[in-house]
Amino acid sequence: MKQVKRQKLNQELMRAAATGDIEAVQKLVLRGADIYFRDHQGDNALSLAAGSGYLNVLEYLSSLKKSEIR
């Protein structure tokens, strides 16, 4: 996957997690977004979902195993 495309997917995942859009989060992960990606502030999708109180997103992301993530 091209670096620019992966970067865009990761940024979209961060936005979806921060806004609690579970369907978008699931689709982006399936498309190859990296749940371990950290932004310039050190946040990742898990921390944004947790900080915003989106338990469903947090539970989904936490349930993924490293081997399931592309």
Secondary structure, 3 states (H helix, E strand, C coil): CCHHHHHHHHHHHHHHHHHCCHHHHHHHHHCCCCCCCCCCCCCCHHHHHHHHCCHHHHHHHHHCCHHHCC
